[in-house]
Amino acid sequence: MEFWSKLGDALGGFVDSTGIAWIIKNFTSDAQAWRNIVMIAIALLLLYLAIKKEYEPLLLLPIAFGMLLVNLPETFLMRAPDAQNEIGGLLYYLFQGDHLGIFPPLIFMGVGVMTDFGPLLANPKSFLLGAAAQFGIFFAFFGALVLGFTPEEAASIGIIGGADGPTAIFTATKLAGHLLGPIAVAAYSYMSLVPIIQPPIMKALTTKEERVIKMEQLRPVSHLEKVLFPIIVTIVVVLILPTTAPLIGMLMFGNLIKVSGVTEKLADTASNALMYIVTIFLGITVGATAGAEEFLTAKTLGILLLGLIAFAIGTATGVLFGKLMCKLSGGKVNPLIGAAGVSAVPMAARVVQKVGQKENPSNFLLMHAMGPNVAGVIGSAVAAGVFLTLYS
């Protein structure tokens, strides 16, 4: 009888330890297990978009799976070590790469290796389109202030408007660490959804005649120009805004080891093995910050809405400035390339190419769009540097 009693107790303990039992027990209690169910459903939706629709799966799939893991009850993957638990959860330790500002600069280094600044150097006016698209950042900043967020919180939220995930994470860790979860998820989600969000805005603000404009081929850029550019940008920007050194410095360092022509193995490692490893860790830990209790709040919904509106405005201002350049150039600039001024590189440039080619199959706007696109990366990092200088 004692054996059967112990077996029954063991089975009862096993059943009570399951996530299913936790959901049943806490569905209507203060723990509100329904929140976990909602977040699990959201994670499954994002996985569907990543796998079935192929919306930037390299980003969206790790984020969605991290969200799924952390919202399955009793996993404790994000649990911090304390007196009762000497060892924290797996994702808690990986998350320190986000929290300490390590992963975002490493991502920037990989982006720098994969980025060709040639189109920007060939057409320096692209800087203006990249700058115009950063208007969304400042809209979100002032909008957050109006909604009652502190200046530090508003500055962190504002970077979402540039669709720059690494910069948003880096800024949030410095100014508003308690909002890192919703800010990171919003920034990366909107980066992933660029192919859905941008085309309707681009088409609404341009005419058929503007969308079919063919642009002249860009001039060749010399090797010397490509080598000098990252060095000069680093010196100038960091002297003015020292707080941008981790992001701008790593972005330009990554580009320099590519264009120098003498460090091929370093460039290959930074753009492939290292980039993919950091992307995995960053993505899954960003998703893991979206716990049900912290994520499903009115403040989080406000952040998501502000980020979406800001990203849409950034796209719109880029296109509108493109229209202005089109008129001033006598119809030589296709306004669509202004949409690439947001920092989602190279996703936004590929969307410009796709929209332009749908209107005119013989039109190739990708390289023209890469100019504003890489300018947007620099612009969002500079905007973050301004906020960090003002509020840190």
C-alpha positions as CSV (number, residue, x, y, z in Angstrom):
1,M,0.0,0.0,0.0
2,E,2.9,2.4,0.8
3,F,4.3,1.8,-2.7
4,W,1.0,2.7,-4.3
5,S,0.6,5.7,-2.1
6,K,4.0,7.0,-3.0
7,L,3.3,6.3,-6.7
8,G,0.0,8.2,-6.5
9,D,1.7,11.2,-4.8
10,A,4.5,11.1,-7.5
11,L,1.9,11.1,-10.3
12,G,-0.1,13.8,-8.6
13,G,3.0,15.9,-8.3
14,F,3.9,15.3,-11.9
15,V,0.4,16.4,-13.0
16,D,0.6,19.5,-10.9
17,S,3.9,20.5,-12.3
18,T,2.7,20.5,-15.9
19,G,2.0,23.7,-17.8
20,I,-1.5,22.4,-18.6
21,A,-2.3,22.2,-14.9
22,W,-0.9,25.7,-14.4
23,I,-3.1,27.1,-17.1
24,I,-6.2,25.4,-15.7
25,K,-5.4,26.6,-12.1
26,N,-4.5,30.2,-13.0
27,F,-6.9,30.9,-15.9
28,T,-9.2,33.1,-13.8
29,S,-6.8,33.9,-11.0
30,D,-4.5,36.9,-10.5
31,A,-1.9,35.1,-12.7
32,Q,-4.4,35.4,-15.6
33,A,-3.2,32.5,-17.7
34,W,-5.3,33.7,-20.5
35,R,-2.5,36.3,-21.2
36,N,-0.1,33.4,-21.8
37,I,-2.6,31.9,-24.3
38,V,-2.9,35.2,-26.1
39,M,0.9,35.5,-26.4
40,I,1.3,31.9,-27.5
41,A,-1.3,32.6,-30.3
42,I,0.6,35.8,-31.3
43,A,3.9,33.8,-31.4
44,L,2.2,31.1,-33.6
45,L,1.0,33.8,-36.0
46,L,4.5,35.3,-36.3
47,L,5.9,31.8,-37.0
48,Y,3.3,31.4,-39.7
49,L,4.3,34.7,-41.3
50,A,8.0,33.7,-41.1
51,I,7.7,30.2,-42.5
52,K,4.7,30.3,-44.8
53,K,4.9,33.9,-46.0
54,E,8.7,34.2,-45.6
55,Y,8.5,37.7,-44.1
56,E,12.2,38.1,-43.1
57,P,12.4,34.6,-41.5
58,L,16.0,35.2,-40.3
59,L,14.6,37.8,-37.9
60,L,11.0,36.8,-37.3
61,L,11.4,33.1,-36.7
62,P,13.8,33.4,-33.8
63,I,11.8,36.2,-32.3
64,A,8.5,34.3,-32.6
65,F,10.1,31.1,-31.1
66,G,11.6,33.0,-28.2
67,M,8.1,34.5,-27.5
68,L,6.6,31.1,-27.7
69,L,9.1,29.6,-25.2
70,V,8.9,32.3,-22.6
71,N,5.0,32.2,-22.6
72,L,4.8,28.4,-22.2
73,P,4.2,28.2,-18.4
74,E,6.7,26.8,-15.9
75,T,9.7,27.0,-18.2
76,F,11.5,29.7,-16.2
77,L,13.8,30.4,-19.2
78,M,14.1,34.1,-18.3
79,R,14.3,33.6,-14.6
80,A,17.1,35.6,-12.9
81,P,19.3,33.9,-10.3
82,D,18.3,34.7,-6.7
83,A,18.6,33.3,-3.2
84,Q,16.4,30.3,-4.0
85,N,17.6,29.7,-7.5
86,E,21.4,30.0,-7.8
87,I,21.3,29.4,-11.5
88,G,19.1,31.5,-13.8
89,G,17.3,30.4,-17.0
90,L,19.1,29.8,-20.2
91,L,17.6,32.8,-22.1
92,Y,18.3,35.0,-19.1
93,Y,22.0,34.6,-19.6
94,L,21.8,34.9,-23.4
95,F,19.8,38.1,-22.8
96,Q,22.7,39.7,-21.1
97,G,24.2,40.3,-24.6
98,D,21.2,42.6,-25.2
99,H,21.1,44.1,-21.8
100,L,24.8,45.0,-21.7
101,G,24.7,46.4,-25.3
102,I,26.9,43.7,-26.8
103,F,24.8,42.2,-29.5
104,P,23.5,45.3,-31.3
105,P,27.1,46.7,-32.1
106,L,28.1,43.2,-33.3
107,I,25.0,43.2,-35.6
108,F,26.1,46.6,-36.9
109,M,29.6,45.2,-37.6
110,G,28.0,42.5,-39.8
111,V,25.7,45.0,-41.5
112,G,28.7,47.1,-42.2
113,V,30.5,44.2,-44.0
114,M,27.4,43.5,-46.0
115,T,26.7,47.1,-46.9
116,D,27.9,48.8,-50.1
117,F,28.3,52.5,-49.5
118,G,29.1,53.0,-53.2
119,P,25.5,54.1,-54.2
120,L,25.6,56.7,-51.4
121,L,29.0,58.0,-52.5
122,A,27.9,58.0,-56.2
123,N,24.8,60.0,-55.3
124,P,25.5,62.1,-52.1
125,K,22.0,63.6,-52.4
126,S,20.8,60.2,-51.0
127,F,21.8,61.5,-47.6
128,L,18.9,63.9,-47.8
129,L,16.4,61.1,-48.4
130,G,17.8,59.1,-45.5
131,A,17.5,62.2,-43.2
132,A,14.0,62.9,-44.3
133,A,12.9,59.4,-43.4
134,Q,14.1,59.9,-39.8
135,F,11.2,62.3,-39.2
136,G,9.3,59.3,-37.9
137,I,11.7,59.0,-35.0
138,F,11.0,62.5,-33.8
139,F,7.3,62.1,-34.4
140,A,7.3,59.1,-32.1
141,F,9.4,60.9,-29.5
142,F,7.1,63.9,-29.2
143,G,4.0,61.6,-29.5
144,A,5.3,59.5,-26.5
145,L,5.9,62.7,-24.5
146,V,2.2,63.7,-25.2
147,L,1.1,60.3,-24.0
148,G,2.9,60.8,-20.7
149,F,6.1,58.8,-21.2
150,T,9.3,60.3,-19.7
151,P,11.9,61.9,-22.0
152,E,14.1,58.8,-21.6
153,E,11.3,56.5,-22.4
154,A,10.1,58.6,-25.3
155,A,13.6,58.7,-26.8
156,S,13.8,54.9,-26.7
157,I,10.4,54.5,-28.3
158,G,11.3,57.1,-31.0
159,I,14.0,54.9,-32.5
160,I,11.3,52.4,-33.5
161,G,10.3,54.9,-36.1
162,G,13.5,54.3,-38.0
163,A,12.8,50.5,-38.2
164,D,16.3,49.9,-36.7
165,G,16.2,47.0,-34.3
166,P,19.8,47.0,-33.0
167,T,19.8,50.8,-32.5
168,A,16.4,50.6,-30.7
169,I,17.7,47.9,-28.4
170,F,21.0,49.7,-27.7
171,T,19.1,53.0,-26.9
172,A,16.5,51.3,-24.7
173,T,19.2,49.5,-22.6
174,K,20.8,52.8,-21.9
175,L,17.7,54.9,-21.3
176,A,14.7,52.7,-20.5
177,G,15.6,49.2,-19.7
178,H,12.2,48.4,-18.3
179,L,10.7,49.0,-21.8
180,L,13.3,46.9,-23.7
181,G,10.9,44.0,-24.4
182,P,8.1,45.9,-26.2
183,I,10.5,48.3,-27.9
184,A,12.6,45.5,-29.2
185,V,9.7,43.4,-30.4
186,A,8.0,46.4,-32.0
187,A,11.2,47.4,-33.8
188,Y,12.0,44.0,-35.1
189,S,8.4,43.2,-36.0
190,Y,8.1,46.3,-38.1
191,M,11.4,45.5,-39.8
192,S,10.1,42.1,-40.7
193,L,6.8,43.5,-41.9
194,V,8.4,46.1,-44.2
195,P,7.0,44.3,-47.3
196,I,3.5,44.7,-46.0
197,I,3.6,48.2,-44.4
198,Q,5.5,50.2,-47.0
199,P,4.0,49.4,-50.5
200,P,0.5,50.9,-49.8
201,I,2.1,54.1,-48.5
202,M,4.4,54.3,-51.5
203,K,1.6,53.8,-54.0
204,A,-0.7,56.2,-52.2
205,L,1.8,59.1,-52.3
206,T,3.0,58.6,-55.9
207,T,1.5,58.6,-59.3
208,K,1.9,56.0,-62.0
209,E,4.1,58.4,-64.0
210,E,6.4,58.9,-61.1
211,R,6.7,55.2,-60.2
212,V,7.8,54.2,-63.8
213,I,10.7,56.8,-63.9
214,K,14.0,55.3,-64.9
215,M,17.0,56.7,-63.2
216,E,20.4,57.2,-64.8
217,Q,23.1,54.7,-64.0
218,L,25.3,55.6,-61.0
219,R,28.9,56.7,-61.6
220,P,31.7,54.2,-60.7
221,V,33.1,54.8,-57.2
222,S,36.9,54.4,-56.7
223,H,38.5,52.0,-54.2
224,L,40.1,55.0,-52.5
225,E,36.7,56.6,-51.9
226,K,35.3,53.4,-50.4
227,V,38.3,53.1,-48.0
228,L,38.2,56.7,-46.9
229,F,34.5,56.9,-46.4
230,P,34.2,54.7,-43.2
231,I,37.3,56.3,-41.7
232,I,36.1,59.8,-42.3
233,V,32.5,59.1,-41.1
234,T,33.8,57.5,-37.9
235,I,36.1,60.5,-37.1
236,V,33.5,63.2,-37.9
237,V,30.4,61.5,-36.3
238,V,32.2,60.3,-33.1
239,L,33.9,63.6,-32.6
240,I,30.5,65.3,-32.6
241,L,28.5,62.5,-30.9
242,P,30.8,60.3,-28.8
243,T,27.8,58.3,-27.7
244,T,27.5,56.9,-31.2
245,A,30.9,55.2,-31.1
246,P,29.6,51.6,-30.4
247,L,27.2,51.7,-33.3
248,I,28.8,53.9,-35.9
249,G,32.2,52.6,-35.0
250,M,31.3,49.0,-35.5
251,L,29.3,49.7,-38.6
252,M,32.2,51.5,-40.2
253,F,34.8,49.0,-39.0
254,G,32.8,46.2,-40.6
255,N,32.6,48.1,-43.8
256,L,36.4,48.9,-43.7
257,I,37.4,45.3,-43.3
258,K,35.4,44.5,-46.4
259,V,36.5,47.4,-48.7
260,S,40.1,47.4,-47.6
261,G,40.7,44.3,-49.7
262,V,43.3,42.9,-47.3
263,T,41.1,41.2,-44.6
264,E,38.8,38.9,-46.6
265,K,38.7,36.2,-43.9
266,L,37.7,38.7,-41.3
267,A,35.0,40.1,-43.6
268,D,33.7,36.6,-44.4
269,T,33.5,35.6,-40.7
270,A,31.8,38.9,-39.6
271,S,29.2,38.7,-42.4
272,N,28.5,35.0,-42.2
273,A,29.3,32.8,-39.1
274,L,29.4,35.6,-36.5
275,M,26.4,37.5,-38.0
276,Y,24.2,34.4,-38.0
277,I,25.2,33.4,-34.5
278,V,24.5,36.9,-33.0
279,T,21.2,37.1,-35.0
280,I,20.1,33.8,-33.5
281,F,20.9,34.9,-29.9
282,L,19.5,38.4,-30.4
283,G,16.3,37.2,-32.1
284,I,15.4,34.5,-29.6
285,T,16.2,36.7,-26.6
286,V,14.2,39.7,-28.0
287,G,11.2,37.4,-28.3
288,A,11.8,36.1,-24.8
289,T,11.3,39.6,-23.4
290,A,7.7,39.5,-24.6
291,G,6.4,37.7,-21.4
292,A,2.6,37.9,-21.0
293,E,2.6,39.9,-17.8
294,E,4.9,42.6,-19.1
295,F,3.8,42.7,-22.7
296,L,0.0,42.8,-22.5
297,T,-0.4,46.2,-20.9
298,A,-1.8,49.5,-22.1
299,K,1.7,51.0,-22.1
300,T,3.0,48.3,-24.4
301,L,0.0,48.7,-26.8
302,G,0.8,52.5,-26.9
303,I,4.4,51.7,-27.8
304,L,3.4,49.3,-30.6
305,L,0.9,51.9,-32.0
306,L,3.4,54.8,-31.8
307,G,6.1,52.7,-33.5
308,L,3.8,51.7,-36.3
309,I,2.6,55.2,-36.9
310,A,6.1,56.6,-36.7
311,F,7.4,54.0,-39.2
312,A,4.6,54.8,-41.6
313,I,5.4,58.5,-41.3
314,G,9.1,57.9,-41.8
315,T,8.2,56.0,-45.0
316,A,5.9,58.8,-46.1
317,T,8.3,61.7,-45.5
318,G,11.0,59.8,-47.4
319,V,8.7,59.4,-50.4
320,L,7.5,63.0,-50.2
321,F,11.0,64.3,-50.1
322,G,11.7,62.0,-53.1
323,K,8.8,63.7,-54.9
324,L,10.4,67.1,-54.2
325,M,13.7,65.9,-55.6
326,C,11.9,64.5,-58.6
327,K,10.4,67.9,-59.4
328,L,13.7,69.8,-58.7
329,S,15.6,67.4,-60.9
330,G,13.2,67.7,-63.8
331,G,11.8,64.2,-63.4
332,K,15.1,62.3,-63.1
333,V,14.5,60.9,-59.6
334,N,12.0,58.2,-58.9
335,P,10.2,59.2,-55.6
336,L,9.9,55.5,-54.6
337,I,13.6,55.4,-53.5
338,G,12.7,57.8,-50.6
339,A,10.9,55.0,-48.9
340,A,14.2,53.2,-48.5
341,G,15.4,56.0,-46.2
342,V,14.3,54.0,-43.2
343,S,17.0,51.9,-41.6
344,A,15.7,48.4,-42.6
345,V,18.6,47.5,-44.8
346,P,18.4,46.0,-47.4
347,M,14.8,45.1,-46.9
348,A,13.4,48.6,-47.7
349,A,15.6,48.8,-50.8
350,R,14.3,45.5,-52.0
351,V,10.7,46.6,-51.5
352,V,11.4,49.7,-53.6
353,Q,12.8,47.5,-56.3
354,K,9.8,45.2,-56.2
355,V,7.2,48.1,-56.3
356,G,9.1,49.9,-59.1
357,Q,9.5,46.8,-61.2
358,K,5.8,45.9,-60.8
359,E,5.0,49.2,-62.5
360,N,7.8,48.9,-65.1
361,P,9.4,45.5,-65.5
362,S,12.5,47.0,-67.1
363,N,13.1,49.4,-64.2
364,F,16.0,48.6,-61.8
365,L,15.9,50.8,-58.7
366,L,17.7,48.6,-56.2
367,M,21.1,50.4,-56.3
368,H,19.5,53.8,-56.3
369,A,17.5,52.8,-53.3
370,M,20.5,51.5,-51.4
371,G,21.9,55.0,-51.1
372,P,19.0,56.3,-49.0
373,N,18.8,52.9,-47.2
374,V,22.4,53.0,-45.9
375,A,22.0,56.7,-45.2
376,G,19.1,55.8,-43.0
377,V,21.2,53.4,-41.0
378,I,23.7,56.2,-40.3
379,G,20.8,58.6,-39.6
380,S,19.1,56.5,-37.0
381,A,22.4,55.9,-35.2
382,V,23.0,59.6,-35.2
383,A,19.5,60.2,-33.8
384,A,20.1,57.7,-31.1
385,G,23.4,59.4,-30.3
386,V,21.6,62.7,-29.9
387,F,19.1,61.2,-27.5
388,L,21.8,59.4,-25.5
389,T,23.8,62.7,-25.3
390,L,20.7,64.6,-24.1
391,Y,19.3,62.1,-21.6
392,S,21.9,59.6,-20.4
